[in-house]
Amino acid sequence: MTTPISAEAAPEITPRPRTLPDHAMPEMTGVQLAAALRTDWPDLPIILASGYTDLPEGTGSGLPRLSKPFSQAALKRAVSDQAQAIEHRSQVIPFPARQV
């Protein structure tokens, strides 16, 4: 369901592409899909949805997880947390490598 917004509020809402794959999919897992997507789009925000309490050993994705079933509030929180983490990363200025 989409909530109508005013024209004045529209610039404040910037849609950002993100992916929310399920971990258990035919042909590949959500972690494998994330790795494939990150080949072309390394900064693409990805949140892994899973009904598994523990992911199988060796997945080691480091992706944020959203446990199924999830509510709209949980989804909103996961997206917000990820957006804040991305914003924080963009404010970090890396030092140039030191020449030895």
N, C-alpha and C positions, 0 to 999 in steps of 0.2 A: 504494500500500500504506500502510495506517495502522498506526502503532506504538501499542500500548496504553499508557496512562499511568495513574498512580495518581491517586486523587481529590485527594491532597495537592498533586500537581504541576500539576493542571489550572488553578488560578488563575494560574500563571506563564505559561501559554500563552494568549495573547489573540489570537484570529483577527482579522485585519484584512482588509477587502476590498481587493483590488488587481486590476489587469487586466494581462494578458499577451497583447496582440494580435500577430498576425503582420503584418509590413508589407504583404505581397502577399496581398490578399483580394479577392474579387469585389465589385464595386459601390463600394468605398472602400478606401483604404489604412489601415494601422494608425495612421498619423499623423492622418488625417482622423477616424478613430474616437476617438482620444484627444482631439482638439479638441472633438468633439461631446459626449463624456462630461464634459469639464472645464467645459462650459457650465453643467451642473447640479451637478457635484461637483468644484469647483476643486482640492480637496486630495486627490483620488483618486490613489493611487500607481499609476503605469503604467510598465511596462517593455516596450519594443518588441523583439519577436523578429524576426530577419531572417536569411535565408541570403545576402543580398547583402553583398559586401565593403564597398561604398560605396553609401549610399542615393542615389537620384536627386537631382540638383541641385535646390535650392529647397525640399527638405522641411524643413530647419532646425527640427526638432521640439524639440531640446534634451532629448529623452527619453533615459533610460538605455537602452542596447542590450544585448541578449543574442544573440550570434551562434549561428546554427543550423549544424549540430546542436550541442546543448548537453547537458552531463551534469547529473545531479542536484546535484552539487557546485557547478557553475557557476550553476545556478538558485538554490541556497541562498545563494551568495555575493552574487548580484545583489540578491536580496530583502533580505539582511542589510545590504548597503551602502546600499540605499535607505532602510531603516528607520533606520539611523544618521544619514543625512542629514536625514530628517524629524525625528528626535529633536533634532538640533542646531538645526534651524530653530525648533523649538518653544521652545528655551531662549533664543533671541535676543529681547530686549525692544526693540521699536522706540521711538525717541524721538518725542514728539509734534512735529508741524510747528511751526516757529518762526513766530510772528506778527510781521510786519514793519510 
